[in-house]
């Protein structure tokens, strides 16, 4: 539990290689994660080749950890394999729909997070890339993902070459609801976000971006409505292309 409490995102990695047997052991153990109906509705693409990482980098806004990390893992919701299996066994699959894509996404994220926890316990550092669903069509093409397979998460992994400060988290009573969802009052919201807003690094972030509040940084700069709508359109188009909606 201490390793999870002390975890931090690692974006800079040493040149030390990850032993292939260790990687396989971690992946094998991660695949013991919970999964709907025991179906394992996911696939994991392991990228180690420098040229392949260079091809993936633009799809992740050329974040340097994509090419620097020894390994990049792309976790995919995969209904292709189960569909093929059913057809081979005189069963008619009905997996080409959003319900099953949603289930497969949960499967993929469960195995992704399980892998990350195991990796950190083995002295490795990880970084989730929030850009996977921004350019899914290009990732599909680059990784040769067939119909019914969709990228949902990307993780870089390697031995850390930094020890950054932990990022803040909201207080527990800000995210945990007992029995039923409790709508937040204005006072609740102010209290829950007080620490985040008071941190020196966040105050500096507001100042250098010439904003009045931290919330404005998130709405006006980091996750704008226009960007969200544009990325949503690409995501929906790729889901249609892959036969998942």
C-alpha positions in Angstrom: 0.0 0.0 0.0 2.9 2.4 0.7 4.1 2.1 -2.9 0.7 3.3 -4.1 0.5 6.1 -1.6 4.0 7.3 -2.6 3.5 6.9 -6.4 4.3 9.7 -8.8 4.2 10.1 -12.5 7.6 9.5 -14.2 8.3 11.3 -17.5 12.1 10.9 -17.6 13.7 7.5 -17.8 17.2 6.2 -17.5 18.9 4.2 -20.4 18.6 1.0 -18.4 16.8 -1.7 -20.3 13.9 -3.7 -18.9 14.6 -7.4 -18.8 12.3 -9.2 -21.3 11.5 -11.9 -18.7 10.5 -9.3 -16.2 8.3 -7.6 -18.7 6.6 -10.8 -19.6 6.2 -11.7 -15.9 4.6 -8.3 -15.2 2.3 -8.6 -18.2 1.3 -12.1 -17.3 0.5 -11.1 -13.7 -1.4 -8.0 -14.8 -3.6 -10.3 -17.0 -5.0 -11.8 -13.8 -6.9 -8.5 -13.4 -10.7 -8.7 -13.2 -12.4 -9.1 -16.5 -16.0 -9.3 -17.7 -17.1 -13.0 -17.9 -13.5 -14.1 -18.0 -13.3 -13.0 -21.6 -10.2 -10.6 -21.4 -11.6 -8.2 -23.9 -8.3 -6.4 -24.4 -5.0 -6.6 -26.3 -1.7 -5.0 -25.3 0.6 -3.6 -28.0 4.2 -3.5 -26.8 6.4 -1.0 -28.6 10.1 -1.1 -28.1 11.5 -0.4 -31.6 12.8 3.2 -31.8 11.4 3.7 -35.3 7.9 2.6 -34.1 8.1 4.9 -31.1 9.0 7.7 -33.4 5.9 7.0 -35.5 3.7 7.0 -32.4 5.1 10.2 -31.0 3.2 12.7 -33.1 -0.1 11.0 -32.1 0.8 11.9 -28.5 1.8 15.5 -29.3 5.4 14.5 -29.4 5.7 14.2 -25.6 9.4 13.3 -25.1 8.7 10.2 -22.9 7.2 8.4 -25.9 10.6 8.2 -27.6 12.7 8.2 -24.4 11.0 5.4 -22.5 12.3 1.9 -23.3 8.8 0.6 -23.7 5.4 2.1 -24.7 2.3 0.0 -24.1 -0.9 0.6 -25.9 -3.9 -1.0 -24.2 -6.8 -1.7 -26.6 -10.4 -2.7 -26.2 -10.5 -5.8 -28.3 -13.7 -7.5 -29.5 -12.0 -8.9 -32.6 -10.5 -12.0 -30.8 -13.7 -13.0 -29.1 -15.7 -12.5 -32.2 -13.3 -14.7 -34.2 -13.4 -17.4 -31.5 -17.2 -17.4 -31.5 -17.5 -17.8 -35.2 -15.0 -20.7 -35.2 -17.3 -22.4 -32.7 -20.7 -22.1 -34.4 -21.7 -19.2 -32.2 -23.1 -15.9 -33.4 -21.4 -13.0 -31.7 -23.1 -9.7 -31.0 -20.1 -7.7 -29.9 -20.1 -4.9 -32.5 -21.8 -2.3 -30.4 -21.1 0.4 -27.8 -22.2 -1.7 -24.8 -19.5 -4.3 -25.5 -17.0 -1.6 -26.4 -17.6 0.0 -23.0 -17.1 -3.4 -21.3 -13.9 -4.0 -23.2 -12.7 -0.5 -22.3 -13.2 -1.3 -18.6 -11.3 -4.6 -19.1 -8.4 -2.8 -20.8 -8.2 -0.2 -18.1 -8.3 -2.7 -15.3 -5.3 -4.6 -16.8 -3.5 -1.3 -17.6 -3.7 -0.1 -14.0 -2.8 -3.5 -12.6 0.3 -3.6 -14.8 1.2 -0.1 -13.6 1.0 -1.1 -9.9 3.1 -4.2 -10.6 5.7 -2.1 -12.5 6.0 0.4 -9.7 6.5 -2.4 -7.2 9.4 -3.6 -9.3 11.1 -0.2 -9.2 9.9 1.1 -12.6 8.2 4.3 -13.3 5.1 4.9 -15.5 3.2 7.6 -17.2 -0.3 7.4 -18.5 -0.7 9.4 -21.8 -4.0 11.2 -21.9 -3.7 11.7 -25.6 -4.6 8.2 -26.7 -8.2 9.1 -27.6 -7.2 12.4 -29.3 -5.9 10.8 -32.5 -7.3 7.2 -32.3 -7.5 6.8 -36.1 -3.8 7.4 -36.6 -3.0 5.0 -33.8 -5.3 2.4 -35.4 -3.4 2.8 -38.7 0.1 2.8 -37.2 -0.5 -0.3 -35.0 -2.5 -2.1 -37.7 -5.5 -2.5 -35.4 -8.2 -4.5 -37.2 -12.0 -3.9 -37.0 -13.4 -4.2 -33.5 -10.1 -3.1 -31.8 -9.8 0.4 -30.3 -6.9 2.0 -28.5 -8.0 3.3 -25.1 -4.9 3.9 -23.0 -1.1 4.3 -23.5 1.5 3.9 -20.8 5.2 4.6 -21.0 7.4 2.5 -18.7 11.1 2.5 -17.7 13.5 3.0 -14.8 13.1 6.5 -13.4 15.6 9.2 -14.1 13.8 11.7 -11.8 11.9 11.9 -8.6 9.3 14.6 -9.0 7.0 15.8 -6.3 3.7 14.1 -5.9 0.8 15.9 -7.5 -2.1 16.8 -5.2 -5.3 14.9 -4.8 -8.7 16.0 -3.6 -9.7 15.1 -0.1 -11.4 11.7 0.3 -14.8 13.3 1.3 -14.6 15.2 -1.9 -14.8 12.1 -4.1 -16.4 9.4 -1.9 -20.2 9.3 -1.4 -21.9 7.1 1.2 -25.0 5.1 0.0 -26.1 7.6 -2.6 -24.6 10.5 -4.5 -24.7 13.7 -2.5 -24.9 16.9 -4.6 -22.2 19.4 -3.7 -23.1 22.8 -2.3 -21.0 25.9 -3.2 -19.4 25.7 0.2 -18.5 22.0 -0.4 -16.8 22.8 -3.7 -14.8 25.7 -2.3 -13.6 23.5 0.6 -12.8 20.5 -1.7 -10.7 22.5 -4.1 -9.1 24.9 -1.5 -5.9 23.0 -1.2 -5.4 22.6 -5.0 -6.1 26.2 -5.6 -3.7 27.3 -2.8 -0.6 25.4 -3.9 2.2 27.7 -5.0 2.7 25.8 -8.3 -1.0 26.2 -9.2 -1.0 29.9 -8.2 2.0 30.4 -10.5 0.2 28.5 -13.3 -2.7 30.9 -13.0 -0.4 33.9 -12.9 1.7 33.0 -15.9 -1.4 32.3 -18.0 -3.0 35.6 -17.0 -6.1 34.0 -15.6 -8.1 34.8 -12.6 -8.7 31.3 -11.3 -7.3 27.8 -11.6 -10.6 26.6 -13.0 -10.1 29.1 -15.9 -6.8 27.4 -16.8 -8.7 24.1 -17.2 -11.5 25.5 -19.2 -9.8 28.2 -21.3 -6.4 26.5 -21.9 -6.0 22.8 -21.1 -9.4 21.3 -22.0 -11.3 23.8 -24.1 -14.8 23.2 -25.4 -13.7 23.4 -29.0 -10.9 20.9 -28.5 -13.1 18.5 -26.6 -15.7 18.7 -29.4 -13.1 18.2 -32.1 -11.5 15.2 -30.3 -15.0 13.8 -29.6 -15.7 13.9 -33.4 -12.5 12.0 -34.2 -13.2 9.5 -31.5 -16.7 8.8 -32.7 -15.6 8.6 -36.3 -12.9 6.0 -35.3 -15.4 4.0 -33.3 -17.6 3.8 -36.3 -14.7 2.9 -38.5 -13.8 0.1 -36.1 -17.4 -1.2 -36.0 -18.0 -0.4 -32.4 -21.0 1.9 -32.6 
